[in-house]
Each structure stands twice: as C-alpha cells, then as structure tokens.
Amino acid sequence: MKISFILPKDEFSHKIADEFQRFGIEVVKNDCTEDCDFLIGLSHSLSHAIKHYHHLYPSIPMINYNWDMYEWIWKEPRGYNWPEYGELLNRSIENWCPSEEVRLRAEEFFGCGHNHKVIKSYARFFEHHDIRNGGYVYNPLRAYTSDRNYGWAKRACNELGIPLVESLHRLSEQDFQRTIAHATLLTCEYYEASTGGLTLLEGFKLGKPVLVSDSKYMGAGDYFGDQAHYFKYNNFNDYKEKIEQLFNNPPEPDYDKIEDLCSNYTLTAMTDKMYERIKILKEKSQR
C-alpha cells in the first residue's frame, strides 16, 4: 500500500506519517502519484495543497485529519481558508478528528460531522527528575483571545492572590517541562478546545491535577473522563472556587489510574486506530 501525506513541517505531524512505515506502507510526503491508495491531509493550514493534489488525482480516496474547529473561526480565521477546507471535508471519503468537539463543529459549520471518526491524538509524554509543588497555577495553552472564557484564569488567580503562569507564547522545551513539573495545578479556562490541551495530558502524567470546563465543546472530557476536575463552563465564580480548592488541597495522584489513562494517548495507539480505518476503507473500495 502507498499513502500520500500532505503535512506541515512540525515534528509532531511527521512522526504520524513515519509510523505508517511499520505497517509496511510506502509513505510519500507532500507529493502524490497516481498509484497512491490514499491521500491524507494532516493540517487545515495546507488546504490549498491538499486541494491541488485532490484535483490532480480525484480518484484517489481522500482523508483529512481535522484537528480543530471552534465557534470563533469566522471571527478570527488566523489566515486559514475555512470555506476551502470545508469543501475538502465534504469531498473526503472519511475524516478523522481528535474529539467530539470537532465533529460537532464540523456538522454545524459544514454539514459533514457524519463523516468524521474520532481518533484521539497522541501526547508527547516525558519524564522529569524534579517533580514538585512550586506554588503556582499553570495554564499551558496558547492564547485563544476569541474564546468566550478567555482571561478567566488570570482574573481568578488575581482575585485569589494565587500566582499564575501562562504559556501565551511558546516556551523552550526545557522551560516548558520544568514549568509543568513544578506546577501545583494545571488549568484551561476555555469554553472549547479540540483536545482540551495535550499539554494538560503531559502534566497529568506527572501527577498534576487538571481543571477544565464541562462544556460539550471541551475535548478534555473525551480525554480525561472522570480523571479531571470540571467547572461549570458559564460560571466564573465556580471556576474561581475550584481553583482555590485544588490549589490549597491538591489531590494525591493515583499513578496506576494515570498510567492506565495515558496509555491510550501514545503515538502507537493513535496510528494503530488510523491503520484500522485504512484497512476498512480499503476493503470497502475493493468490493
């Protein structure tokens, strides 16, 4: 089997494509030939390139991994061509996404949630030699200024007199790992996020409690289940109270449960599920 992957430069995406070689699949990156069995797009930022190859080889089944799609994308498109991407999603034989949040938004915006399969993303877990309670709350997610709850973490911690660290801009890997390993509590105030923040999973594996909203558009619910702590998505005071409670009395981590949950979010687990779908789609096309 031969698969074309249209993907960005980041290491995260290239690892996904490279993993398919362990299934005996020939991997082609950012190119496509007529003998490819599937064309897989791994980023909505590359919608123009995906569309180009799809038009060149319309008979090759197309799959797109739809990473995120939020209520504010029309207000703050961030340079992405959403109408073009929506067209590609509707032309795909199947789309994959990391959580129910994305599937719901794909249906609302483009009427194609029905052809989305949830295949949860992997996290970049790491070990750290110095895990401690450093006495601060850490919000590791990027700044989504158009999210309806943006700014709640800063406001709540200011009112409580609790130190807050936010990764509004990318930290070096060393600084990020140290910051997350020394945090007392990890949180994301957002109303919605596709995974809730894979960085939250990475900190959770180190034993850090996680606080997120209970919105149906918050993908963290898909990832953490009952292992996270939740606040009412439309109630700032509830969020503030939960921060205070968890900061002053952080729960003792249950590492057996943590390991069990995190084992679902490895690169191997993710690509195994993708390959299973590929085999099913390949079999259907041959009938």
LINHU-V432413 format. One record per residue. N is the residue number from 0. RES is the residue in three letters. OMEGA is omega as a letter, one per 40 degrees, with the letter a starting at -180 (none if undefined). D_LAST is the distance of its C-alpha to the last C-alpha in Angstrom with 2 decimals. Layout:
n->N res->RES omega->OMEGA d_last->D_LAST
n->N res->RES omega->OMEGA d_last->D_LAST
//
This chain:
n->0 res->MET omega->a d_last->16.92
n->1 res->LYS omega->a d_last->19.13
n->2 res->ILE omega->i d_last->19.88
n->3 res->SER omega->i d_last->22.46
n->4 res->PHE omega->i d_last->24.73
n->5 res->ILE omega->a d_last->27.16
n->6 res->LEU omega->i d_last->29.88
n->7 res->PRO omega->a d_last->33.63
n->8 res->LYS omega->a d_last->36.30
n->9 res->ASP omega->a d_last->36.88
n->10 res->GLU omega->a d_last->36.51
n->11 res->PHE omega->a d_last->34.64
n->12 res->SER omega->a d_last->31.55
n->13 res->HIS omega->i d_last->31.74
n->14 res->LYS omega->i d_last->31.72
n->15 res->ILE omega->a d_last->28.36
n->16 res->ALA omega->a d_last->26.84
n->17 res->ASP omega->a d_last->28.71
n->18 res->GLU omega->a d_last->27.48
n->19 res->PHE omega->i d_last->23.94
n->20 res->GLN omega->i d_last->25.52
n->21 res->ARG omega->i d_last->26.04
n->22 res->PHE omega->a d_last->22.31
n->23 res->GLY omega->a d_last->22.53
n->24 res->ILE omega->i d_last->21.15
n->25 res->GLU omega->a d_last->23.00
n->26 res->VAL omega->i d_last->24.51
n->27 res->VAL omega->a d_last->25.72
n->28 res->LYS omega->i d_last->28.24
n->29 res->ASN omega->i d_last->29.20
n->30 res->ASP omega->i d_last->27.61
n->31 res->CYS omega->i d_last->24.28
n->32 res->THR omega->a d_last->23.11
n->33 res->GLU omega->a d_last->20.39
n->34 res->ASP omega->i d_last->18.69
n->35 res->CYS omega->i d_last->18.29
n->36 res->ASP omega->i d_last->14.94
n->37 res->PHE omega->i d_last->16.45
n->38 res->LEU omega->a d_last->19.70
n->39 res->ILE omega->i d_last->21.52
n->40 res->GLY omega->a d_last->24.80
n->41 res->LEU omega->i d_last->27.26
n->42 res->SER omega->i d_last->30.09
n->43 res->HIS omega->i d_last->30.89
n->44 res->SER omega->a d_last->33.91
n->45 res->LEU omega->a d_last->31.71
n->46 res->SER omega->a d_last->30.05
n->47 res->HIS omega->i d_last->31.50
n->48 res->ALA omega->i d_last->30.11
n->49 res->ILE omega->i d_last->26.62
n->50 res->LYS omega->i d_last->26.79
n->51 res->HIS omega->a d_last->28.06
n->52 res->TYR omega->i d_last->25.15
n->53 res->HIS omega->i d_last->22.60
n->54 res->HIS omega->i d_last->24.40
n->55 res->LEU omega->a d_last->24.52
n->56 res->TYR omega->a d_last->20.79
n->57 res->PRO omega->a d_last->19.18
n->58 res->SER omega->i d_last->15.70
n->59 res->ILE omega->a d_last->15.76
n->60 res->PRO omega->a d_last->14.56
n->61 res->MET omega->i d_last->17.90
n->62 res->ILE omega->i d_last->19.12
n->63 res->ASN omega->i d_last->22.79
n->64 res->TYR omega->a d_last->24.89
n->65 res->ASN omega->a d_last->27.33
n->66 res->TRP omega->a d_last->30.44
n->67 res->ASP omega->a d_last->32.88
n->68 res->MET omega->a d_last->33.71
n->69 res->TYR omega->a d_last->37.08
n->70 res->GLU omega->a d_last->39.10
n->71 res->TRP omega->a d_last->41.46
n->72 res->ILE omega->i d_last->39.13
n->73 res->TRP omega->i d_last->40.40
n->74 res->LYS omega->a d_last->43.95
n->75 res->GLU omega->a d_last->43.57
n->76 res->PRO omega->i d_last->40.56
n->77 res->ARG omega->i d_last->41.83
n->78 res->GLY omega->a d_last->40.76
n->79 res->TYR omega->i d_last->37.06
n->80 res->ASN omega->a d_last->35.36
n->81 res->TRP omega->i d_last->33.82
n->82 res->PRO omega->i d_last->32.83
n->83 res->GLU omega->a d_last->30.91
n->84 res->TYR omega->i d_last->29.22
n->85 res->GLY omega->i d_last->28.38
n->86 res->GLU omega->i d_last->26.68
n->87 res->LEU omega->i d_last->24.55
n->88 res->LEU omega->i d_last->23.65
n->89 res->ASN omega->i d_last->22.48
n->90 res->ARG omega->a d_last->20.38
n->91 res->SER omega->i d_last->18.67
n->92 res->ILE omega->i d_last->15.11
n->93 res->GLU omega->i d_last->17.12
n->94 res->ASN omega->i d_last->20.75
n->95 res->TRP omega->i d_last->22.61
n->96 res->CYS omega->a d_last->26.24
n->97 res->PRO omega->a d_last->28.97
n->98 res->SER omega->i d_last->30.11
n->99 res->GLU omega->i d_last->30.12
n->100 res->GLU omega->a d_last->32.80
n->101 res->VAL omega->i d_last->30.52
n->102 res->ARG omega->i d_last->27.84
n->103 res->LEU omega->a d_last->30.67
n->104 res->ARG omega->i d_last->32.13
n->105 res->ALA omega->i d_last->28.87
n->106 res->GLU omega->a d_last->28.54
n->107 res->GLU omega->a d_last->32.23
n->108 res->PHE omega->a d_last->32.43
n->109 res->PHE omega->i d_last->29.14
n->110 res->GLY omega->a d_last->27.32
n->111 res->CYS omega->i d_last->24.31
n->112 res->GLY omega->a d_last->25.08
n->113 res->HIS omega->a d_last->22.12
n->114 res->ASN omega->i d_last->19.72
n->115 res->HIS omega->i d_last->21.97
n->116 res->LYS omega->i d_last->21.46
n->117 res->VAL omega->i d_last->24.75
n->118 res->ILE omega->a d_last->24.87
n->119 res->LYS omega->a d_last->28.58
n->120 res->SER omega->i d_last->30.36
n->121 res->TYR omega->i d_last->32.39
n->122 res->ALA omega->a d_last->36.18
n->123 res->ARG omega->a d_last->38.53
n->124 res->PHE omega->i d_last->40.56
n->125 res->PHE omega->i d_last->43.85
n->126 res->GLU omega->i d_last->46.84
n->127 res->HIS omega->a d_last->50.36
n->128 res->HIS omega->a d_last->53.69
n->129 res->ASP omega->i d_last->55.66
n->130 res->ILE omega->a d_last->54.22
n->131 res->ARG omega->i d_last->56.93
n->132 res->ASN omega->a d_last->57.86
n->133 res->GLY omega->i d_last->59.24
n->134 res->GLY omega->i d_last->60.20
n->135 res->TYR omega->i d_last->57.91
n->136 res->VAL omega->a d_last->54.80
n->137 res->TYR omega->i d_last->52.02
n->138 res->ASN omega->a d_last->49.53
n->139 res->PRO omega->a d_last->47.20
n->140 res->LEU omega->i d_last->44.91
n->141 res->ARG omega->a d_last->45.16
n->142 res->ALA omega->i d_last->47.22
n->143 res->TYR omega->a d_last->45.22
n->144 res->THR omega->a d_last->48.26
n->145 res->SER omega->i d_last->46.52
n->146 res->ASP omega->a d_last->45.39
n->147 res->ARG omega->i d_last->47.46
n->148 res->ASN omega->a d_last->48.83
n->149 res->TYR omega->i d_last->49.60
n->150 res->GLY omega->a d_last->53.04
n->151 res->TRP omega->a d_last->53.24
n->152 res->ALA omega->a d_last->53.40
n->153 res->LYS omega->a d_last->56.30
n->154 res->ARG omega->a d_last->58.11
n->155 res->ALA omega->a d_last->57.76
n->156 res->CYS omega->i d_last->58.91
n->157 res->ASN omega->a d_last->61.79
n->158 res->GLU omega->a d_last->62.99
n->159 res->LEU omega->a d_last->62.75
n->160 res->GLY omega->a d_last->64.36
n->161 res->ILE omega->i d_last->61.44
n->162 res->PRO omega->i d_last->60.49
n->163 res->LEU omega->i d_last->57.09
n->164 res->VAL omega->i d_last->55.16
n->165 res->GLU omega->i d_last->52.36
n->166 res->SER omega->i d_last->49.99
n->167 res->LEU omega->i d_last->49.93
n->168 res->HIS omega->a d_last->49.59
n->169 res->ARG omega->i d_last->47.84
n->170 res->LEU omega->i d_last->49.99
n->171 res->SER omega->a d_last->50.00
n->172 res->GLU omega->i d_last->47.90
n->173 res->GLN omega->i d_last->51.12
n->174 res->ASP omega->i d_last->52.66
n->175 res->PHE omega->a d_last->49.56
n->176 res->GLN omega->i d_last->49.32
n->177 res->ARG omega->a d_last->53.03
n->178 res->THR omega->a d_last->53.04
n->179 res->ILE omega->a d_last->50.25
n->180 res->ALA omega->a d_last->51.75
n->181 res->HIS omega->a d_last->55.13
n->182 res->ALA omega->i d_last->54.05
n->183 res->THR omega->a d_last->55.11
n->184 res->LEU omega->i d_last->52.33
n->185 res->LEU omega->i d_last->49.16
n->186 res->THR omega->i d_last->48.31
n->187 res->CYS omega->a d_last->46.34
n->188 res->GLU omega->a d_last->47.82
n->189 res->TYR omega->i d_last->44.96
n->190 res->TYR omega->i d_last->43.53
n->191 res->GLU omega->i d_last->40.04
n->192 res->ALA omega->a d_last->38.27
n->193 res->SER omega->i d_last->34.65
n->194 res->THR omega->a d_last->35.33
n->195 res->GLY omega->a d_last->38.97
n->196 res->GLY omega->i d_last->39.79
n->197 res->LEU omega->i d_last->38.41
n->198 res->THR omega->i d_last->42.04
n->199 res->LEU omega->i d_last->42.92
n->200 res->LEU omega->a d_last->40.58
n->201 res->GLU omega->i d_last->42.25
n->202 res->GLY omega->i d_last->45.64
n->203 res->PHE omega->a d_last->44.56
n->204 res->LYS omega->i d_last->43.75
n->205 res->LEU omega->i d_last->47.39
n->206 res->GLY omega->a d_last->48.56
n->207 res->LYS omega->i d_last->49.21
n->208 res->PRO omega->a d_last->48.94
n->209 res->VAL omega->i d_last->46.68
n->210 res->LEU omega->a d_last->47.50
n->211 res->VAL omega->a d_last->45.04
n->212 res->SER omega->i d_last->44.68
n->213 res->ASP omega->i d_last->43.02
n->214 res->SER omega->i d_last->41.32
n->215 res->LYS omega->i d_last->37.76
n->216 res->TYR omega->i d_last->37.18
n->217 res->MET omega->a d_last->38.47
n->218 res->GLY omega->i d_last->35.61
n->219 res->ALA omega->i d_last->38.08
n->220 res->GLY omega->i d_last->37.60
n->221 res->ASP omega->a d_last->33.99
n->222 res->TYR omega->a d_last->35.26
n->223 res->PHE omega->a d_last->38.59
n->224 res->GLY omega->a d_last->38.36
n->225 res->ASP omega->a d_last->41.77
n->226 res->GLN omega->i d_last->42.81
n->227 res->ALA omega->i d_last->43.99
n->228 res->HIS omega->a d_last->46.89
n->229 res->TYR omega->i d_last->46.40
n->230 res->PHE omega->i d_last->48.66
n->231 res->LYS omega->a d_last->48.41
n->232 res->TYR omega->a d_last->46.64
n->233 res->ASN omega->a d_last->49.26
n->234 res->ASN omega->a d_last->52.36
n->235 res->PHE omega->a d_last->54.19
n->236 res->ASN omega->i d_last->56.84
n->237 res->ASP omega->i d_last->54.33
n->238 res->TYR omega->a d_last->52.85
n->239 res->LYS omega->i d_last->56.36
n->240 res->GLU omega->a d_last->57.28
n->241 res->LYS omega->i d_last->54.20
n->242 res->ILE omega->a d_last->55.02
n->243 res->GLU omega->a d_last->58.58
n->244 res->GLN omega->a d_last->57.65
n->245 res->LEU omega->i d_last->55.15
n->246 res->PHE omega->a d_last->57.40
n->247 res->ASN omega->a d_last->60.45
n->248 res->ASN omega->a d_last->58.70
n->249 res->PRO omega->a d_last->55.54
n->250 res->PRO omega->i d_last->53.67
n->251 res->GLU omega->a d_last->53.60
n->252 res->PRO omega->i d_last->50.15
n->253 res->ASP omega->a d_last->48.17
n->254 res->TYR omega->i d_last->46.65
n->255 res->ASP omega->i d_last->44.56
n->256 res->LYS omega->a d_last->42.77
n->257 res->ILE omega->i d_last->42.61
n->258 res->GLU omega->a d_last->40.98
n->259 res->ASP omega->a d_last->38.47
n->260 res->LEU omega->a d_last->37.44
n->261 res->CYS omega->i d_last->37.44
n->262 res->SER omega->i d_last->35.20
n->263 res->ASN omega->a d_last->32.28
n->264 res->TYR omega->i d_last->32.98
n->265 res->THR omega->i d_last->32.79
n->266 res->LEU omega->i d_last->30.84
n->267 res->THR omega->a d_last->29.01
n->268 res->ALA omega->a d_last->28.07
n->269 res->MET omega->a d_last->26.79
n->270 res->THR omega->i d_last->24.67
n->271 res->ASP omega->a d_last->23.28
n->272 res->LYS omega->i d_last->21.91
n->273 res->MET omega->a d_last->20.56
n->274 res->TYR omega->i d_last->18.80
n->275 res->GLU omega->i d_last->17.26
n->276 res->ARG omega->i d_last->15.81
n->277 res->ILE omega->a d_last->14.63
n->278 res->LYS omega->i d_last->12.76
n->279 res->ILE omega->a d_last->11.12
n->280 res->LEU omega->i d_last->10.29
n->281 res->LYS omega->i d_last->9.10
n->282 res->GLU omega->i d_last->6.66
n->283 res->LYS omega->a d_last->5.47
n->284 res->SER omega->a d_last->5.64
n->285 res->GLN omega->a d_last->3.80
n->286 res->ARG omega->none d_last->0.00
//
